[in-house]
Amino acid sequence: MTREDLLREPELAPYVRRAFFEDLTGGVLAGEEALAAARRLDLDLAAERYAIAVFTLPPAPREAAGYLADPAAETRSRLLAYFYKYSEYIPIPWGADRCVVLILGAANEISDLIRRCVDTVRSGYAAGGPAGWHMAVSDPVDSLEALPACRRQAEGLWGMGCLRPDERVFRPGQTAPAPPADDGALGLLDPAGDESGRMEAFLKTGRREQVRPFVERFLARREVALGFEPYRHYLMLCARSAAARAVLDMDLSREALHKRLPPWEEDPKGLARYMEGVLAAALALRDEAKGAVYEGALGRAAAYVREHRADRDLSLAGAAAYAGVTPGHLSALFRKKLGVTFTEYVTARRMELARTLLRDGGLTVEQAAWRSGFSDARYFSTLFKRTQGCTPTQFRAGKNL
C-alpha cells in the first residue's frame, strides 16, 4: 500500500505528510523526485525560496468535547486553520507539543511570509491559550536540497527555548548571552540560576539528537566561569541530579541510569562530553520505557484486531482506544514494528479468516466475504486475488491450498 492509498484514510493522512517531510528534510528526497512525491500528496513545492519555522502547539484534548471549553484547544485550532488556509505554508503537527511549518514563496516575498508566520503565532497566543510558548525560524534557502541544513538550523534554534524560557522567537544569529565579566566565576554559583532545573526542563521534551546543541548553548552562556574547577564540578553534579530526578519522575530505575553514566571528567574539555553522556543516558531510558509501553500496546491492538476482524466497523481509532494509545502512535507502531500499515494488518487477518471459511465452512464467496468483515463481495474477490494469488472460487476448489 502506497502513501497515496493511506491518504484516503483521514486518520493517517497527517502521519503520511510528516513521513514525507522527514524524507524531504533528511536528504532522502530531492529535486524532481521530491516535487513528484509532493504532487502525489497534493502538495506544490515549486518555489524560489524556502524556510522552516517551528512553534509550540497546544496539545489536542483527549475528548472531542474538550474543544468547546479549552482555550488551548481553541489556540491550536486557530493556528492550524490559518496555516492550512494558505498554499505558501505547509504545516506538519509534530508530536504533542509543536508544529513545523515549511514556508515557500518567491524570493521577494519570503521575508514577508516569515514575518506573517511569526506574527500569526504571536497573535494566536496573545488571543488566549497557554502563556508559555516559543518558536524558531531558519534562514531562507534557495533549493529543496538545502532543506536538511535548514531544518537542523531551526531545530538548533528551537532548543534555545530551554535555555531562555522567557523569550519567544529565536532567529539565526542569536546566541545565548555570556554573563558579565565582572561578575566573577563565583557569582554564577547562585542557586537562583537553577542550572539543574534548566536541564530537567530539557529532559522533559528534548530528543537525543538535540542533546549536543543544547549542551553547546548551555555552556556558551557560562563560558566565563568554565575555567573555575569547582564550577565545572557543580555543573556535572547538576547534570547528574537533573537526570536522576527525570528518571524518578518517569518511575524508572535510578540504578539503570547509573549503569549508563559516563566516567567523571576532570579535564575542562571533557565537561561537554560528560554532560552530553548524562543527558543522553536519561533520554535513552525514557525512550526505551516508552517503547516497552507501546510494544505492549501493539500486542493489545493486534489481539483486538484478531477478535474483531469480522466486524465491518473495525477502525484504527477503536483499536487505539482499546490499546490505550492515540491513533497516531498505533499507526506508527504498526509501520515501525511490523512493517505494515494498520489497514494492511487488518486485511491480512481478515484474509486468514476468509481462507478458513472458504476451505472448511462450505460457504459461498458472498457469505465468506460478509463473515470476514467485507460488505462488498466484488471488492473482497479483487482483494483476495491480489493478496492470495488466486480467486476465492479457485481457493475454495482447492487450487491454492
N, C-alpha and C positions, 0 to 999 in steps of 0.2 A: 504493500500500500504506500502510495506516494504522499508527500506533504500536501499536495493539492487535494488528494482524497480526504486527508484529515481536516482540511479547512471546511469541509461540508458538515463537520461536527462542531457546532458553535462553542462547546466547552473546551475544545482542543485548539481552536484557531490561535489564541494568544500565545500558546506554547510553541506552535509551529513558527510564528513570527519571531519569537525570541530565539529559537534554534537557528533560523536564517540569519538573524543579526549576529549571533555568536560566530557563525561561519564567515560572515562578511567582515567582521572586525577581528577575526582570528587569522585572517590570511588564507582561509580555505577557498573562498570565492573571490574573484577579482575580474575586472574588465567586462568583456561581453558576457562571460559566464555568469557574473553577478547580476548584470542587467537582465539577462534572460530568466534567471531564477526569480528575480524580483517581479518580473511581469507575470510569471505563473502564480504569484501570490497577490496579484492585482496591486503591485507597488511600482511606482515610477521613480527610479533613482537617477535618471538623467539630469545632471546639473553641472554648473561650473565650479561651485564651492560647496563644501560640506563642513559641518561642525557637530560636536556631540555635547549634550547637556545632561546632567544627572541631578535629580532633585528628590527631596524627601516626599514620599507619598503616604498619606494616612492609610492604615490598613482597612480593608473592607470588613464590614460587620459580618459575624458568623451567620446571622439570621437576616433574611430579606427585610423584615420589619425594622431592623436597626437603621436603615437608610432614612426612615421617616423622622427620627429623633436625634440622630447623632451628627453634630456639627462637623466632625472629622470626615464622616461619610459624604456629607454634602461637599466639603472641600475636595475630596477625592474625585467625586463625580464631575464637579465643575472644571477641575483642571484637565482631566482626561477628555472631557467633552470638547474643550477648546482645542486641544492638540489633534484630536481625531478629525476636527472640522476642516483643517487646512492641509492641503497637499504638501506644503513646504515643511511640515513636521510629521515625523513617523514615530509615534510613542510606543514604547515597549515596557509595560509594567514588569518590574524586576524584583522578584521576591515579594516579601510582605511590606517592605518599608520604603521603596524607592521606584522611580521611573526613569528610564533612559529615553532621550529624545534625539533622533537623528534629524539634523536641520540641514536643508538643502535648498539652494537657490542660485540666482545669478551672482556674479562677482560683485556687482554694485549694490546688491540687496542683502548680502549675507550678514553684514553688520547690523542692519535694521532688524532682520529676522532674529538674530541672537538677542538684541535688546528687547524685542517683543516677548521672547520666551522668558527672559528674566523678569520683566515687568508683570507678565501674566502669573507666574508663580508667586511673586511677591504680593501682588494684589489678591490672589486667591487665598493666601494665608491671612492677609490683613482683614479679609471679609469674614473670617471665622475659622474654627478648627483648632488644631493643636498649636501651641505657641512655639514649640521647638522645631525648627526646620533649617535646612541649608541646601545649597545647590552648587554645582561646579560646572564650568563651561570651558571647553577646549578652544584653542586657536582654530580658525578655519583652515581647511586643506583643499587642494585643487584636484584631487583624484580619489577614486574608490580605493586604490592601492595604499593610500596614506591613512586610511581609517584605522588600522590596528594601532599605529602610533598615536592617533587622535584619541582613541579610546583609553590607551594607557595614560595619556596626559590627564584626561577627565577623571579617571579613577584615582590617580595620584592626588589631584586637587580635592576630590571628594573626601579623601582620607584626612585632610586638614580639619574637617569638621570635628574630629575627635580631639584635636589639639586646641582649637579655638571655637568652643561651643557657642560663644556669644555672637560670632559673626555669621552672616547669612549667605553671601555669594563669594565664591572663590574663582579667580580668573588666573590665567597664565601670568607669570611674573611676580606673583605674590609669594613671599617666603615667611616662615614663622619668625617673628621678631626675636632678636637676641636680647638678653637682659642688659640693662645699663652697665657699662664697665665699672663705674664707681660703686656699684652695689657690693662688690666683693663676692667671692665664692660662698662664704658662709651665709650670706643673705639668701641664697637660693634654697637653703635647708628649711626655710619657713614652712611649717606644715600646711599653711593656707594655700600653698601651691598645689597640694593634692596630686602629687605625681602618680601615686598608686591609683587614685581614682580615675585619672585620665586613661591609664592603661586598662582598667576594668571596663570603662566605657567602650573602649575599642574592642575588647574581647566579647562584648555583648552582640555586636553586629558585624565585626570585621571578618574578613576571609583570609586564608593563608597567603594568597598572593599579594595581599595588601600589607603584610607584616613589615617587609623591608622599607617601603615608602613611609609607613607610619613611624618606624624607629628612626629613620634618617631625619625626618622633620622634627620629631620629638627631641633628638639630641642637638639639632642645629639651633634650636631655641635656647639651649643651655650650654652652648659651646664655651662661653667664658669660664665656666666653673669645672669643665671636664678634666682639667689638669690637677684638680684637688682630689687626692685619692679617697678620703672619707666620703666625698660626694658621689664618686663613682660607685663605691660600695653601697651607698644609700640607694642609688638608682637600681642597682642589681637586686637589692632586697625588696624594693618596691615592685619590681617585675615579678619576683617570686611570690610576694604577697598577693598581688593582683591575680596572678594565675591560680593560686591556691583558693582564693575566695570565689573566683569564677567557676572553678571545678566544683566546689562545695555547693554553690548556688544551683548547679545543674544536677545535684545529687550524684556526683561521680566520686570516684575514689581518689583521695589525695595521694595515696601510695602509688597509684598508677601514674600520676603526674610526676612524682619524684623519680620514678624509674626512667623517665624520658628527659629529665632536666640535663642541660649541657654542663660540663665542668666549670667550676668557678674561674673567672678570668681576672688576673692581676694586671695584665698588660692593658694600658689605656685604650689601645687599638682593638682590644677584644671585647670592649663593653657593648658595642653594637651587635657583635656576633652572639654574645651571651643573651642579650635582651631578645633578639630575634628567635633564638632557640627556645627560650622560655615561653614566649607568647605563641610561637608556632606549636609547641607541645600542647598547650591548653586548647588551642583551636582544633588540633588533630583529635584530641579526646572528645571534644564537643561534636565534631563531625562524625566520628565513629559511633558515638552514642545515638546520634540522630539516625545514622544508617541502620543500626540494630533495630531501632523503633520502627523504621519504615520497612525493613525487611519482614518484621513481624506483621506489619500492616499488609504487605504484599501477600503473605500467606493467608491472612484472613480474607482478603479480597478474592484470591484465587478460589478459596473454598466457597465463598459466596457465589461466585460465577458458576461453579460446578453445581451447586444446589439449585440455582435459579436459571440455568441456561435455557430451559424450556419456556421461560416467561418472556412474552413479547415486549414487556415494558422494562426489561433489564437495562440498566443505564450505568454510565460511569459515576454519576452523582450518587446513585443508590449504593453501589459497591464501595465508594469512598466513605459514605456515611457509616456503613457497617464496619469498615476497617478503621475508622477513627482518624482519617486524614482528609485533606482537601482534594477535590478532583484533580487539580493541577499536580499535586505531589504524587497521586496514584498514577496518573498518566505517565509522569516522568519515571516512576519506578518500573512500570512495565517495559518502557523503552530501554532503560538503563540495565535492568537486571535480567530481563527475559529476551530483550532484543526485538520485541513486537509491540504494537500498539494495543491498547485495551480492546479495540474493536476486533483486531486480528485474533487476540486471545479468545474472546467470546465466540468468534466464528469457529475456531479450532475445536472448542469444547462442544459447540452445537453439532459440528460435523461428526465428532465421536459418537454423540447420541444418535444422530441420523444413521450412521453406519450400523449401529446395534439394532435400531428399529427396522431398517430395511432387511437386515440379514436374518433377524430372529423373530420379528414381530408380525410377519405376514401382512404388512400394511401396504397400501398404495403409496405412490410417491407423494400425492397430496396430503395424505394422513401423516406420513413421516415428516413432511415439511412443517405441518401445523404443530405436531408434538415436539419438534425440535426448536421451536421458537420463531418460525418464519411464517409470515402472513401470506406471502406470495409464492406459490409453488413454482412459477416460472423463474423467478429470481433465485429460489432455492436450487433449482436444477442447474442454472447457469453457474452459480457459486460452487455447487458440488463438483461440477466438471472441472472448473478452474482449479480447485484446491485438491481434489482427489484423483484427477486424471481420467475419470470416466463419468458417464451419466448415472443418475440414481437407478435408472432401469437396468443398465448394464451391471451395475454393482449388485443389485438385487438378484440378477440372473447368475451371479457367481463369476463374472468375467474379470473381477479385480479383487478377489478375496485373498 
